Each structure stands twice: as structure tokens, then as C-alpha cells.
Amino acid sequence: MREKPAQQLVVAAALAVGLGACASVPPPHAQIAAARAMVSQAGPLAAQDAPAELGTAQTKLARAEDAMKRADYANARIHAEQAEVDAKYAWTLAENARAQRAAAAVGQSIGTLRRELEGRTR
Amino acid sequence: MRLKLLWVAPVLFAAGCAMTPEANTYMENARAAYREAAANPQVQSRAPVELQVAGRSLAEAERFLQDRAPTALVAHHAYLAEQRARIAIATADYRTAEAAVATSGVQQNQVLLEARTRELEAQKRETQLAREQAELARAQTELSRAQTLEEAKGLQSEIEELQSQMQELQARQTERGWVLTLSGDLLFDSGRAVLKPGGRKAVENLAQFMRKQPERSVTIEGFTDSTGSADLNQRLSEQRAQAVKEALVGHGIDAPRVQTRGYGPAFPVATNDTAVGRQLNRRVQVVIAPDSASAGGSSK
């Protein structure tokens, strides 16, 4: 069964025509907005813990915006979608690193606390 | 590097459609990533939604592949699917770590609480111990006070008892102690030293008293009037004292508690010139010592 989301049909159509820019491909404003939002969210957190992944996302967003300026909506959309997913990945990696550090710190402090208390009661 | 290939992808779009083996490679990567995520129990429990999203992405990419979409498009969707699978895994990791932090926080509080509880219990025990010691000291003080009071009360009642007994015996208090005077005519026939029935009652009373006051001793003193020979009177008075003692012993009184003396006509209490006076002089005195120490003399 051939089932494709509506937008994909449009892109596929654009490809089939072999065009990078076509009047029938709508500008991917939503995708660009989503990518921008995700890159901003990830920025502060991922800068330290996932810089490579963040860099990838930022570069792809820039490419998406360039493509928008050229009205190359097909490529703009693709870059934007990838930028969003890359930014999300970067953010998740950074959250993970932060949580691991916190878990380690608390575990250590409990260990210290226990030792202290046992020393006191003896 | 995968990334470089995907930078090329947009150019491929412009170049038009073509199905190449590379599409399968991208798909393989995506499938592998998804399998990894799906097999991870942490992902299943902590990031089920993210896993679903990754699964749908992969399915979408598979559809593009099956529908023979251009490689670049397939590659793009495969990339999205792969990244989403990796996001699911990383999300599960981070939620696990967060849960561990929360648990640790709880643990930390528990440890602190435990310590505090132990401290409080130790304090409570100390306080309890101090209180018990104070109670004990208080009880001991009260006990000794009560004992002293008891003793005082005991002595008091002893004194009262004695006084009433003396009253019963009609004894007089002198510097020698209590003195009971018994009429000689009541106790003995003239010139005889055998106790008459009339005297037995008096001796019974005396015996009863002595039983009630087991620590007391008595001295039985015999006296006569001046009629007749002094020597005979002396011997008679001694024999009469002895007779009273024997009667007391007969009532169960220990012999050592009873001393006897005879004084004959000495120490008259009345004149010997009148019959009445002489009768008064004919007497037996029972001296009840203040305590168990008796005044000299041997018992006969």
C-alpha cells in the first residue's frame, strides 16, 4: 500500500521534476521555526557537554536558512528537519551528562554522610 | 562519515531521482539503532514515547524505500529515524540518572533522619536514666524518713502502753523506777511465807505485765513491821519475796528477770506504834526497773 504524508508527496513531486525550487513546494516555515526553537533550547546546555552535536545542528540550521533565502524550499525543509533532530539529540546528551554528574555527587555525599555518622555513634 | 554524505544529499535532490545501494546502508544504520533502543529495558520503561516516535520514523523511512523514493529522501528519513532512536536511548539514560538522584536524595534524608532519631533516643535514654536515679534517691530518702517516723511512733505507743499498765497496777513512779506496793496481809498469813489465794490475782497481773514488757526486770522487796525479832523478820521478809518470785516463775516469767531482797523491819513507810501503821509496813514492794539493768542484789 502506498501511503505518504501530504508534504512528502509534494517534495517527491519536486524531485521527480528534478527541481530544487518549485512553486508547488510550500516554504517550510514550521520546520524552520521548530529547528530554531530546538537549537536555542539545546544551546546553553549542550555547549559544554555535546558541542559536536550542537555544532552539527547549528550548521544545518544555517544551511536551512540559506536555502530559504534562495527559495530552495525542498532543501530548506530537509536541512531544518535534520537540524531539529540533531539539536534534540545534543540536548538529550547534555541532560544525560548533567544527571550522571548529579547522581555521582549525591552518591558520594551519602557515602561520606554514612561514614561520618557511623564514626560518631561508635 | 555519515554527516558528510548527508551534506551531499541536498545536491542529490537537485540532481534528480536515483535509487542506489547507499539507501540500504542508511536504512541498515537506522534499523540497527532502533533495534538497540527497542532491546534496552531502560528505554522500554523510561522512554516509551521516544521509542515509539523512533519506530514511526523508521517505518516511514522503510515506506520510502519500498516505494522506491529517491536515495536522498530515503537517506534523509533513515537519518531522522536513526537520530530518534539515539535520542530514545539517551533520554532513558538521563531519566534513569535523575531517578537515581531523587532516590539518593530520599536516601540522604533517611540517613539524616536515622542519625537524628538515634541522637534523640540516646538523649531520651539519658533523660530517663537521670529521672529514674532522681526517683530512686527520692524514694530512699522517703524510706529512711518513714522508718524514723515509725520508730518514733513505736516508742510513743510503748510509753503510752507502759503508763496505762502502770496505772492498772497502781504503781507509783519513784526515782528507782515504778514501785508497786502489795499488802503483806493480802498476800500472806501472819508469820507465814506461803502465798494466799488473795495474792495470786495481784501476782497474775504482775506476770501479765512482765510478759508484755519482756525486756524489763523486777526486784521483789519484802518488808515487815517491827513486831518480834529483827532476825526472824529479816528471814521472813526474804522468804516472802522468794515466794512471790516463785509464783511469777510459775506464770512463765524467766527467773533471771526477778530479783529478791528482804529488808525486815527496815524502811517503814508508816509508824509502827499503831495497828494501821504496822499493817502498812507489812508489805511487799515490786520495783520495776526503768530498763533491763537491775539494781545489784542476788536473787534467792
Interface residues (C-beta under 8 A of the other chain):
Chain A: R2 E3 K4 P5 Q8 V11 A12 L15 A16 G18 L19 G20 T56 R63 A67 D72 A74 N75 I78 H79 E81 Q82 V85 D86 K88 Y89 T92 L93 E95 N96 R98 A99 Q100 A102 A103 V106 G107 S109 I110 L113 R114 L117 R120 T121
Chain B: L3 L6 A9 P10 F13 A14 A15 G16 C17 E60 R63 F64 D67 A69 P70 A72 L73 H76 Y79 L80 Q83 R84 R86 I87 A90 T91 D93 Y94 R95 A97 E98 A100 V101 S104 G105 Q107 Q108 V111 L112 E114 A115 R118
